[in-house]
Structures are given as C-alpha cells and as structure tokens.
Amino acid sequence: MIEENSIAEGWQDFANCLGVDPDLFFPERGASTREAKEVCRGCVVRGDCLEYALQNSEKFGIWGGMSERERRRIRRQRALERQASEREAIIQIVPDSKAIS
Ligand code: SF4
C-alpha cells in the first residue's frame, strides 16, 4: 500500500490508497482485510501493485487487493509453472531425458 508522504512514482501516482490510513492495509493478525480490499478493488494500478509486492516478496499487508497468504499461493503457482516449463525445455533439448526423470 502506498503512503501519502512516500515518494510516489509511476504507477504509485495513481494508487487508490494514497491518503488512506495505512493501518487499514496492515491489519492485526486475524482482523478483517475487507475494507482494504474494497479500496483496492477500484484501484487502476492494482496489477502493478500486486506485481511489485510479488517481485519484492512483501511479507505483510494487502497489496494489489491480496493478502500475504493469497500472494504466497500465486508465488507457489508461478514456481510450479516455471519448473514445468524448464522441465519441458530440457525434454526438448535432450529427448531421452524423459526416461531419466
Ligand atoms: S491495489 Fe490497493 S494497495 Fe495497491 S496501490 Fe491500489 S489501492 Fe493501494
């Protein structure tokens, strides 16, 4: 989430959360994330925000409308897809590698 006094640049200039109470995006463990996600829902830079959080492994808070648990799921899914495509590339380079794996 983007704080109002942060040096905003690029996509951050268009964040829906500029000026919104940061505590909303960093709720206590077990507290509701509904209000923060509601702010994110209408944000035009939601995708950029989510990618930023994924690339920087943001561990806390709501980014791109997603909690850390939800982002972790995406990171896991991407890692599996990466492994599958790497495996596929090896199989194409070394056709007999299918028998090895
Ligand atoms: S998606 Fe949510 S946290 Fe990210 S910039 Fe938009 S309003 Fe802020």
Boltz pocket constraint, residues with backbone or C-beta under 6 A from the ligand:
constraints:
  - pocket:
      binder: B
      contacts: [[A, 1], [A, 2], [A, 15], [A, 16], [A, 17], [A, 18], [A, 25], [A, 36], [A, 39], [A, 40], [A, 41], [A, 43], [A, 44], [A, 45], [A, 46], [A, 47], [A, 49], [A, 50], [A, 62], [A, 63], [A, 64], [A, 65]]
      max_distance: 6.0
